[in-house]
């Protein structure tokens, strides 16, 4: 059985596939928000206050595909 996140929780892991100089995220993972599984991507950045993590959060692709299939039925 695959691991399932509880509501309001998620995990981020180091992106070992990131190539030097690419715009790929430093971290990747997923979370459960409002009953929807979302993908999280994170980039380490430098700001005036020091290092911070910039995030991008979007619905997981497999759920988008399932939703569009249901809409066609």
C-alpha positions in Angstrom: 0.0 0.0 0.0 1.3 3.5 -0.9 1.8 6.2 1.7 -1.1 8.6 1.9 -0.8 12.0 3.5 -3.2 13.1 6.1 -5.2 16.4 5.5 -2.9 19.4 5.9 0.4 17.5 5.7 3.0 16.8 3.1 6.6 15.9 2.4 9.5 17.5 0.5 12.6 15.6 -0.7 15.8 16.7 -2.3 15.6 16.6 -6.1 18.6 14.4 -6.9 17.8 14.7 -10.6 18.4 18.5 -10.7 21.1 19.4 -13.2 23.7 22.1 -12.4 22.5 25.5 -13.7 19.0 24.3 -14.5 15.7 25.9 -13.3 14.5 22.6 -11.9 13.4 22.8 -8.2 15.8 21.9 -5.4 13.1 20.0 -3.6 10.0 18.1 -4.8 7.1 16.5 -2.9 3.4 16.4 -2.4 0.7 17.2 0.2 -3.0 16.8 0.9 -4.8 20.1 1.0 -8.6 20.3 1.1 -8.9 16.7 0.1 -6.8 17.3 -3.0 -3.3 15.8 -3.5 -1.0 18.6 -4.7 2.6 18.7 -6.0 5.1 20.9 -4.3 8.3 22.2 -5.8 10.8 24.3 -3.8 13.8 26.4 -4.8 16.5 27.6 -2.4 17.0 31.4 -2.9 19.0 34.2 -1.3 17.3 37.3 -0.1 18.2 40.3 2.0 17.2 38.4 5.1 19.1 35.3 4.2 18.2 32.0 2.6 14.6 31.1 2.0 12.5 28.6 0.2 10.3 29.6 -2.7 7.4 27.2 -3.4 5.1 26.3 -6.3 2.0 24.3 -5.4 -0.4 22.8 -8.0 -2.9 19.9 -8.3 -1.1 16.6 -9.0 -1.2 15.8 -12.7 -2.8 12.3 -12.4 -5.8 14.0 -10.6 -6.1 16.5 -13.4 -6.3 13.7 -15.9 -8.9 11.8 -13.9 -11.0 14.9 -13.5 -11.0 15.7 -17.3 -12.0 12.1 -18.0 -15.0 12.4 -15.7 -16.0 15.6 -17.4 -16.2 13.9 -20.8 -18.5 11.1 -19.5 
